[in-house]
Amino acid sequence: MRFSPMKETIKLFNAYNAASQGCLKKSRWWLNLMVVVNFFIPLALIFYVEAQVTVLCALIGLAIGLVIFKFDGYRRLLALMHLPWVFLVLYLWGKLPFHTTWDFLSVWMHGLIVVNSISLAIDAKDLVLYFCGNREYPGN
């Protein structure tokens, strides 16, 4: 059977929607915030290098997530799809000294660093649980 990125993306979003009806329903606002901050706002700011790097990291993360979902399903290992964010947070942190005004780009960069850092902490917990044997998300 041939790998189809579009079909796998649809399956991933369907699994996300099914899981969000249960235990993830409380955190769905957080997941939606991550999509807005990591994809939609950078698309609006696409002429800035920081936004271009963010969209690239989001697309790389999506590709990683699709491969993991294809082989392991909707499990805690999906936290690895946020691995590009480690480099993104470090990159943006290094760019902050060059943004001395509080314009929209600077506020977005600060917010992105905060949101992604919190998410990476949650992902680290999920990976520890996964490798300790607790592979399923609660409610799956």
Backbone torsions as a table, in degrees:
resi	resn	phi	psi	omega
1	MET	NA	132.9	-177.0
2	ARG	-80.4	141.6	179.0
3	PHE	-76.4	125.3	179.1
4	SER	-119.2	108.1	-178.3
5	PRO	-56.5	-38.7	-178.9
6	MET	-65.9	-45.1	179.4
7	LYS	-63.9	-40.4	-179.9
8	GLU	-67.9	-36.4	176.9
9	THR	-63.0	-43.9	178.3
10	ILE	-62.8	-42.2	178.1
11	LYS	-62.4	-42.5	179.7
12	LEU	-61.5	-45.8	179.2
13	PHE	-67.6	-35.0	175.9
14	ASN	-65.1	-41.6	177.4
15	ALA	-64.6	-40.6	177.5
16	TYR	-61.5	-45.5	180.0
17	ASN	-63.8	-40.3	178.3
18	ALA	-64.3	-43.7	-179.9
19	ALA	-68.8	-33.4	-177.8
20	SER	-72.6	-14.0	174.2
21	GLN	-71.7	-23.7	-179.0
22	GLY	-101.0	-115.0	-172.0
23	CYS	-69.4	-27.7	-178.1
24	LEU	-80.1	-4.3	-177.8
25	LYS	-57.8	-38.0	-180.0
26	LYS	-67.7	-31.0	-176.7
27	SER	-101.7	9.0	-178.5
28	ARG	-62.8	-35.0	177.6
29	TRP	-60.3	-37.2	179.5
30	TRP	-67.7	-43.9	179.1
31	LEU	-62.6	-41.2	177.5
32	ASN	-66.1	-38.2	176.3
33	LEU	-60.2	-42.3	179.5
34	MET	-62.5	-39.9	178.8
35	VAL	-65.4	-43.1	180.0
36	VAL	-63.7	-47.7	-175.5
37	VAL	-71.2	-34.3	-175.5
38	ASN	-94.9	-12.5	-177.2
39	PHE	-131.8	-54.5	-173.5
40	PHE	-71.4	-45.9	177.7
41	ILE	-64.0	-44.6	176.7
42	PRO	-60.1	-31.9	175.8
43	LEU	-63.8	-35.6	177.8
44	ALA	-71.0	-24.8	-179.0
45	LEU	-107.5	24.6	-167.8
46	ILE	-59.6	-18.0	-179.7
47	PHE	-79.2	-6.2	175.5
48	TYR	-96.3	140.4	-178.5
49	VAL	-60.0	-38.6	-179.4
50	GLU	-60.1	-39.3	178.7
51	ALA	-70.5	-38.6	178.5
52	GLN	-63.0	-43.0	177.8
53	VAL	-64.0	-38.7	179.4
54	THR	-64.5	-45.1	178.1
55	VAL	-63.6	-41.5	177.9
56	LEU	-60.0	-44.7	178.6
57	CYS	-63.5	-38.7	178.2
58	ALA	-63.3	-42.6	-180.0
59	LEU	-69.1	-39.2	176.0
60	ILE	-64.1	-43.0	177.4
61	GLY	-61.1	-40.8	177.5
62	LEU	-63.0	-42.1	178.1
63	ALA	-62.0	-43.9	177.5
64	ILE	-61.2	-44.7	179.6
65	GLY	-61.4	-39.6	179.3
66	LEU	-64.1	-41.9	179.2
67	VAL	-66.2	-45.6	179.0
68	ILE	-62.5	-44.6	-179.9
69	PHE	-62.0	-38.8	-179.6
70	LYS	-61.0	-41.2	-173.9
71	PHE	-98.3	-21.4	-175.5
72	ASP	-125.8	-9.2	-180.0
73	GLY	78.9	-167.3	-177.2
74	TYR	-85.1	83.2	-177.2
75	ARG	-132.1	175.1	-175.1
76	ARG	-60.6	-21.5	-179.9
77	LEU	-63.0	-18.6	177.3
78	LEU	-60.2	-14.2	176.9
79	ALA	-59.6	-24.3	178.6
80	LEU	-65.4	-18.2	179.8
81	MET	-66.7	-15.1	178.4
82	HIS	-94.1	7.4	179.0
83	LEU	-54.8	-40.8	177.8
84	PRO	-59.7	-21.6	179.7
85	TRP	-67.3	-27.5	176.8
86	VAL	-58.0	-49.1	180.0
87	PHE	-68.3	-36.0	178.6
88	LEU	-63.6	-46.6	-179.6
89	VAL	-61.8	-43.3	178.7
90	LEU	-64.8	-40.8	178.5
91	TYR	-62.9	-49.0	-178.8
92	LEU	-66.6	-36.8	177.2
93	TRP	-59.5	-40.2	178.5
94	GLY	-69.6	-24.8	179.9
95	LYS	-85.5	-16.2	-176.0
96	LEU	-56.8	-40.9	-179.6
97	PRO	-60.0	-20.5	-179.4
98	PHE	-86.0	-7.6	178.8
99	HIS	-112.0	88.4	-173.5
100	THR	-89.7	-14.3	178.3
101	THR	-99.6	159.5	179.1
102	TRP	-96.2	59.0	175.3
103	ASP	-84.3	178.9	-176.0
104	PHE	-59.7	-40.5	179.9
105	LEU	-61.0	-45.2	-179.3
106	SER	-66.1	-43.4	178.7
107	VAL	-63.6	-42.8	178.0
108	TRP	-61.4	-43.4	-179.9
109	MET	-61.6	-44.2	178.1
110	HIS	-61.7	-46.1	179.8
111	GLY	-63.0	-40.8	179.0
112	LEU	-62.6	-43.0	178.2
113	ILE	-60.8	-43.7	-179.8
114	VAL	-65.7	-51.0	-177.6
115	VAL	-60.9	-47.4	-177.7
116	ASN	-69.2	-33.2	177.5
117	SER	-65.8	-42.3	176.9
118	ILE	-63.1	-44.2	179.7
119	SER	-63.1	-39.1	178.2
120	LEU	-64.9	-34.4	175.8
121	ALA	-65.0	-42.6	177.2
122	ILE	-64.2	-41.1	178.3
123	ASP	-63.0	-39.4	178.6
124	ALA	-61.0	-42.6	176.9
125	LYS	-61.3	-44.9	179.6
126	ASP	-61.9	-39.3	179.9
127	LEU	-68.5	-39.6	176.4
128	VAL	-61.5	-46.3	178.2
129	LEU	-61.4	-40.8	-179.8
130	TYR	-61.2	-49.2	-176.7
131	PHE	-76.0	-12.0	172.7
132	CYS	-90.8	1.8	175.0
133	GLY	108.8	-12.2	179.7
134	ASN	-91.5	80.9	-170.5
135	ARG	-85.4	-27.1	-174.5
136	GLU	-86.3	144.3	168.9
137	TYR	-70.5	144.4	177.0
138	PRO	-59.1	136.6	178.9
139	GLY	94.5	-10.3	178.0
140	ASN	-84.1	NA	NA
